[in-house]
Amino acid sequence: PLGRRALSGHGSLLCQGAPAGARLALALLPGAARRAVAGYCLVRADVPCALRLDEIAVAEELRHRGIGRRLTEWAVDAGLAESCSVLAVSCPEDLVGFFQRQGLTPSEERAPREGFKRLQLWPSHGASLRHFERTAAGSCEPRRPFREGTLGPPEAPGRLVCFLASHVASEERLERFADLLASVAAQEPQGPPALYLSWSAGSPQLRSRTRALLRGASAEMPALKAGEQEEPLSQFQHFAACLGLADDELAEDDWVLFSDDDDL
């Protein structure tokens, strides 16, 4: 299938996925006139939980306009959508600086060719936040459930019901909160069976971004129910708020885990 995601007012990202079972994806970024390709990248998932960026190219006359950065962001999103924990790339030494600016760090693994360096990116520290925000905006697909054979939680009687409290007081706290939600979402095919969240934010901007984050997270965790608080609350008050969200949905044999986002 051919999917189309808007990047800006001047172009679109065209994502062509290979048939089910193949592990190859191609992204093409057309020029403004849509008569030529401005750039492309090719990613391959041939190692469990890892995505390899095989090729990335930008038209010579369009360099230094952020196209390579957009394609790299797409590759990170592709990795997150496949529940990959690492994105790897082997590149010529003159491109190391570019990929380091995109968040990749040098790897100890030997590069396949002389004059090349191997770098890796662990999609965290903001990658989850950007993914959820783009999902909420409709420009990114929700992550797929973890693959068959991935270690999952053990069978147990009743459900594990999560009560979560969070006060988003800074950009760093927002990124860590997004990483936490991404981790929780990956535990089961559609996230936890029940997740109730009571949250507040330290500024109007953080409040707006947290709402977008939760809209994106809800696309991957249908059981997520969030209650927005106007001011910071004590843990006891957050617990009471989560209990109110759960209402009569709790069963007698349910187990309830209550935590703030730091401890969880």
N, C-alpha and C positions, 0 to 999 in steps of 0.2 A: 504493500500500500504506500501511497505517496502522501506525506503529511506536510502541512505548510504552517510555519509559525512566523508571525511578524516580529521583526527586530527593531525597526524604526520606521519613520515615515518615508524612507527612501528605498527600502529593500525588504526581502523576505528570506527566510532560511528554509530551504527545501530539504526534507529528510526522507531519504529512500531507504526503507528497511528491506533486508534480504528475506526470503521465505522462511517460515518457521523451521527451526532446526539449524539453520545456518547462523553464524555468529559474526556477521559483517554489516557495517552501516556506513553509508556515504552521505555527507552533507555538502550541498552546493549552495553558494551564495551568489545569486545573479547580480549583474550590474544594474544601475539605475534604469537603463533603457531596456533591460531584460533581453539583450541580444548577444550577450557574452557572459561568461562565468567570471565573477570577480575573485573567487577563491573556492577551495574545497578542502575537506579533510576526510580521511578514511580511517575508521577505527575497527579493531578486531578483538573479539572476546574469545580467545582460544585457550585461556588458562582460567580455572575456576576463580571467581571473585576478583579478577583482574581484567583491565581493558587496555589494549595496546593501541597507541596512536601511530598508525603505519605511515601516513603521509599527510602533509599539510602544505598547501600552496596558495599564494596570493599573486594576482596579476601584477606585473612589474610597475605599471603606471598607477596602481592603486595602493601601493605600499604606504605604511605609516598613517593609515586612516582607521586603524582599529579593527580591520577585517580579521587578521590573525587572532586577535584577542577574542572576537566573537566566536570564531570557529573553535577555539580552545574551550570557551565556556560551553559550547554545544557538546564537545567531547566529554566534559565533566558531567553535564546533565545526562548524557547517554550512559555514562558509568553509574550514576546514581539510579537511573531508571532500571538498570540491570542488577541493582543491589551489589555492585562491585565495590570493593574496599580500597582499591588502588588503581590509579591511572599511570601507565608507564610510557616513556618515549625515549628513543635513541635518536640523537640529532647531531649534526655537525657542530664543532666547537663554537663557530661563530653565531649559532642560534641559542647557545646555553643561556645567555643573558635574557633573551626574549622569554624563554620558558620559565626562568626563575622569576621574572616579573609576573607571570601568570600563577605563581604559587608552587611550582614544582621545585624539588630539591634534588641535588646530586645523589645518585645511588652508589652503593659499594659494588654492585654487579658490573662485570666487565661489559663494555659496549661491543656490538658484533663486528665493528670495523675500526680500523686505525683512523684517528682523527675525529672519532665520534665520542659522545658522552651519553651516559644513560641517566635519566632523571625520573623521579616519581612524584606523584601527588596523591596524598591521602585526602579524599573529599570530606573535609571537616573544617572547623574554624571559619565559618561563613559560607562554605559551599552549600550546606544543607539549607541555610537561611535563604540564599539566592534561589535555590531550587524550589522551595516552598512558595516563595513570593512569585516566581514565574509561573508556577502551577496555578496559584490563585488568580493570576492575570490571564490565564488561558493560553500562555505562550509556551507551555512545557507540559508534557504528559506526566501523570502520576507514576511513581515507581511501580514496577511489577512486583508481585509477591516473590518471596524467596524461593529458589528453585528446589525441586524435589530432591531429597537427599541431604539438604542443608540441615544441620543440627537444630532442632526446635525444642520447645519446652517439654518436659516430661508430662505424661498423662497424670491427671490428679482429679480426685472427686471435687465437684463444685467448680466455681470460676475464681480466677484471681482478678479482683476488681481494684483498679488503681484510682486513688484520690491523689491529685497532684496540686501543689501550690507554687505560685511563682510571682515574684515582683520584678518586673523588667526595668532595671534602673539605669542601664547603660547599653551602648551598642555591643560591647563585649558580652554582657549578660544575655542580650537577645540572640547573639550567635550561638552561645552555649546552650540556650534553651532550644534553638532549632536543631542543634546536634543531638540533644537528648531526645526530642520528638522523633528524629530520624532513626535513632537507635531503637526506641520503643516500637516504631512502626515496622521495623524489620524482624521483630521476634516471631510474628505469626503472619499468615497470608494476608489478612486485612487488619493488622495491628492487634492490640489486646481486645479481649471480648467486651471489656467495659473500661473506659477511661474518662474520669470526671476531673475537670481542671478549673480551679479558681485562681484568677490572675489579676494583677494590676500593673500599671506602668508609671514611670517617673516623669514623662513629658507627653504632650499631645503627639509629637512625631513618633515616639516609641510606641505609643498606644495604637496609632494608625498602622505601623508596620507589624505590630504583634497581631492585630486583626487579620492582616493579609497573610501572615505566617500561619495562623490557625485555619484560615480558609483553605490554604494549600495542604496543610496537614490533614484536614478533614476529608480531602479527596482520597487519601490513602488509608485513613482510619475512620471508617463510617461510625464506629462506636464512640468517637470522641465527642464529648459534650463540654463546652466551656462556658464559664460564668465570669463576666467582666466586672471588676470591682472599681469603684470610683476613687478609692484611696487604699494605701497599704493596710493589710489586716494582720492580726496575730495568727499563729498557726491554728489555734483553736477555732478562730473565726473562719479561716479558710476551710477547716475540716467541716464545720457546720454548713458552709456554703456548698461544698461538694456533696454532703449528705442531702441537702435540699435539691441539688441537681439530679441525684440518683432517685429521689422520691421513693416510689414503691417498686422500683425495678430490682432491688436487692433481694436475693433468695436466702433462705436460712443456712444453706451450706456454702455460701460464698465466703471467700477470704478477701479481706480488704487490706491493701497496702497503702498507707498514707505517708507522703514524703514531700519535702520541697525539692525543687529541681536540682539544687547542689548535691544533696545526699543521694538522690536517685541515680 
